[in-house]
Amino acid sequence: MMLVLLIPAISAFPLTGGNGIESATVYGTCKYDGGSIGLDLGMTMENPNDYRNELSIVLVDKDDIFYEPYEDSYYQPLATAKPRYMLSFRGLPDDVVIKHIRFDPVTSDPFIIEWSGVPEVSGEKVDVHYYDFRRGYLEGVMNWWFDVKITNTDSTMLQINTGDFAATDQFGTTFIGSDNMHGREDKTVNLLPGESIRFELRLDAVSPLSRPVYLVYEPEYYAEFYGPESLRMDVSAWA
C-alpha cells in the first residue's frame, strides 16, 4: 500500500501583518537570476499617496542581515484598484533564507511579517525542505526550478537522484525531474547519514499553462524500486 505523507502550507501566501494603524500584505515572491527577489506587496497607510516618504521596507534573512529594495524599483505600482506594488531586492545570496519582512512607518511603530508555514515534509529516510520556486523559458521550452534541501535522516548512506523527484500540476499531470542538479554536472549525490544538500531541481518541458500543486519525492510509479513510501508536499500556495 502506498503511504503518502502530505504537509499543508500552514500559513501560505498571502502573508499579512500590521501595527493596528497601518498594515501590509505579501502576495508572493519572484526569484530571478543573479540573486534578485521580487516582492509582491499590498499596503494600507495613513497617507496612501506618499509611501516612499512614510515607510521603509527591508528583507531580513535567517542570519538577521537587512536588505533594502533596489532604489529604482522602490514601490513600483501595479495596475490594480487597490494599492499594490512590486519591490526588487538585489545582491542577495543565491541560498538566502527569508526570516521576515520589516516595515518601519514614519508615523507609527515598526512591524514585521514572519515567513511562516514554508512547506517541509519528513519521511522514513529523508527530510525535504522547500525554499523557493521560479519558472522560465530555457531554449524555447518552459522550465520549473524548485529550490529545495534534502537531508538524509537514515543511518546509512543515501543516493539522491534528480529523477527521484516529480511535480504534479493542477490538472493531475506529473512532470519528472531533469538529469542534472543546477550547478552540478552529475545527477546524483551520495549523502552521508545526517548530511544535507540544497540545490535547484529543474523540471523541463513543462506546459506553460501548468502551475505546480505538489512536489513529490520517489513518485508512486517508482515504488517497486524505491520502496512503499512517497513524500508529497503541497506547494500550491508558494509556487
N, C-alpha and C positions, 0 to 999 in steps of 0.2 A: 504494500500500500504506500502511495506517495504521501509524504508528510510535508506540507507547505507551511513555512513559518512566515507570517506576514506582520510587519510592524507599520502602523499607520503614521502619517505625518501628524504629530501631536499638535503642534502649533504652526502649521504651514502658512504660506502666504495667503492673504495679506497679513503682515505683522503690524500691530498698532501700539501706540504709546502716547503719553501726554503728561502734562503737569496740572491739569484742572482748568487751565486757561487756554493753552494752545496745545495742539495735537498734530500727529503725523501718522501716515500710513505708508509702509513699504510694500509695494505690489509685487516686486520681484527684482532680480538682478540679471544682467547680461555680462558674460565673460568674453573678453576679446584677447587677441594675441598681443604679446608684449606687456603683459602684466597690468591690464586695464580692466576695470569693472564698472559697468553702468548700473546706476541705482534708479529704479522707477519709483517715484515718491509723490505722495499727495500730502498737503499741509493745510491746516486751519489756523490762521494767525489773526492777531488783533487788527493789523493793517494788511490786508491781502494784496495791496498794491506795492508793497515795499519789502519783499522777502530778503533781498540782498543785504539791506541795512539792518533788518530786525533779527536775523537768525544766522548762526554759523552751524555748519554740519560737518562732523568728522566721522570717518570709519575707524573703528578700533579693533585691532586683531587680538588673537589669543595671548600675545606677549605684551599687550597694553600699549602697542605702538599706535600713534594717532596719524591718520592720513587725511589730508584736506582734499576737496574736489579740485579737479583741474580748472583753473580760473576761467578759461574761455567757455567752459560748459556749465558754469555755475547757474543753476536754476533755468536750464533750457526748457521753455514751456512746451507742453504738448497741446494738440488741438482738441481739448476736452472742455466740457461745460463747466466743470469744477476744477480748481487749480491742481494741476498735476505736472510733474517735472522729471527730466532725466538729468542725473548728475554723473559725471565721469571721474573716476579715481584712477590716476595713472602712476606707474612706477611701483606697483605692488609686487611682492614676490609671487612667483607662479603658484607656490603652495600656500598662499596666505589663507588663514582660517579666521573668518569674521567672528568676533565676540559680540559686538553690539554696534549700533549707530547712535552717536551722541548729538543731541540738539541743544543749542545754547541760545535761547532768545534774549534779546536785549532787555525786554521789559518784564521778564518773569524768570522763574527758576529753570535750570537745565533739566533735561530728562533724557532717558535712553530707551531704545527699542532693542530688547535682547534677541539674539539669534538662536531661538529655542525650537526644539522639535525636529531638528535636522535628522533625516532617516538614518537608522543604524539597525542592523539585524545580526543576530548571533545564531550559529548552528553548532553541530556536533564537533566540528574541527576548524571552523573559520568564523571570524567576525568581519562584516563588511560595513564600512562607513562611507556615506555619501557626502561629498563636499560641494560639487557644482556640476553644471551642465551647460554645454553650448552646442550650437548647430551651425552648419555652413556648407558651402559647396567646395568640393575638392575634385579637381579635374572634371568639372561639369556634373558631378554626382553629389546628391545630398548626403552628408555625414552627420552622425551624432558623436559627441565626445562626453564621456562621464568621468569626472574627477573623483576617484574612489581610493580607499585604503583597505587592504586586505591584511588581516592578522591571522597567523597560524596559531590556533589555540590547542592543537593536538600535541601529543607527547613525542611525535616522530616528525621527520622532515616531510613537507607537503609541497608538491609541484603545482604551481598556479599557471594555467594556460588561458590565454585570452579567448580561446574557443569554448571555455567553460562558462562564458557569460553570454547572456542574451537580454534583449529588451522587448517588451510587448507593447504595442500601441493601442489606441482607443478602439480599434477595430478587431483586436484579438490576434493580429499578425505578429509573429515573432521574428526578430532580426538577430543574427548571430554576430558575436564579437569578431573583429578583424584579426589578421595574423600577426600583428605586432603591437607592442605597448608603445605609446607615444614617448619618444626619446630613447627607446631601446630597439636594437636591431632584431633581437630574438623575441619569440612569442611566449616563452616560458621562463619561470624563475623558480628555484627551489628555496623555500622558506624554512629556516630552522624553527624549532619549537619556540613560540613566543615572539618570533620575528614578524615584522610588518613591511609592506611596500605600498607606497602611494604612487599612482600613475593615472594617466588618461586612457581610458578604454574607448577605442574607436569602433563604431559600427558604421559600415559603409553601405552604399546602395540602398538608402532609406527613402521611402516615399516622401516627397515634400508636403503631402497632406497629413502625414502621421505626426502624432505627438506621443512621447513616452508616458506610459502609465506605470509599468512595473520594470524594475531591473532584477534580473534573475541570475543566480549562480547555480551551476550544474542543473540545466533545464531538464524537464521530465523525460525527454526522449533520450537523455544520456544516462538514465538511472541504471540500466543494465551494466554500464561500465563503471560508474562512479558511486553506486550505492543508492539507497532508497530515499535520500534526503535532498530536497531542493529548497534553496532560500529565495524568497520573493520579497522585494522591497517596493513599497508604494512610493513612487517619486512624482506622481501626477501633480502635486501642488508645488513642487520645487523646480520642475524641468519645463 
